[in-house]
Amino acid sequence: MSATDGSQCSQTPEYHVLELFSGIGGMHYAIERSGKPYKVVSAIDINPVANTIYNHNFGENKASNSNILSLTPDRIQKLGVNVILMSPPCQPFTRNGNFKDVDDRRADPFVHLCDLLDKIPTVQFILLENVKGFERSQACELYKTRLAAAGFQFKEYILSPHDFGVPNTRHRYYCVAKRTAFSNPSAEIVLKPSSRHVAPGKRISDIVEPESEKLSRYLLKDDLLRKRLAIMDVCTPDSTNSMCFTKAYTHYAEGTGSVYSPLTRSEFDEIYRQIECTEDDGERMKLLKSLKVRYFTPTEVARLMCFPEDFEFPKQTTDKQCYRVLGNSINVLVVSSLFDEMD
């Protein structure tokens, strides 16, 4: 599909956007969903797979493979942007990244951006997303200090799509910064969304693809069923939540996202009780297979992250690549709600 850059708005775009660490376009979809008049002037990421997906959905050459360390105040000025949207790499602030924080080279582009904040007077609004825990980092403290010195006010959030009615938990840190006063300022981190953005809770059945033969390739292998199913989070159609999906989904069995069985919860539990009481390996495997446990497809993960239905991956994109870029992306619905602060 080919999404517009805000051209659907009859008025001249008010918000000229620089999208940094743009990934597969989650921020772009979020501002589009918000209904604000906008134009993405430039999108920058160093991941060629993500850029290919971004350009597939938004048009050729919309995202460029560029190093943010080369970004200068003069270049930002020439682009004429007044909004910056960014989701910097989270690895420096996670256990897997050994919590190296600003000492991690992957944090260098973000630190560079902090150094630019007092030199970009035309930028009026900045939205940052990162992993929960970022709020305790040296990088976050540096960012907020530089924002204040540059004349920005800011408001912090930790939100999860499950609080919006989406059957997925994905707590993330958000910081909205702008040069004008907030209508509802908060010195504390906001932990709940505005009620106007909360919808009746969906179930997993609302997002899964129809059962078909093509889904058989996502079924868990016998060895994984036998050894790891007990530690996996299994969703059924009536489930109202799922785990956070990470870029390591399908690579590791535990802590990277939920799996799915098309059985009802009562049917699943009954068969599982039989498995626990069965000593014959052959019978156990027969029962395990009857659970029909599979991974969520990339399309289903994208739906849980609230990407629009016309979002798609280029045909050459592997499942592994899809899961990696989705795990690094943002929840479109949650971020779209934060554009209320533009008013």
Disulfide bonds with the S-S distance in Angstrom:
none
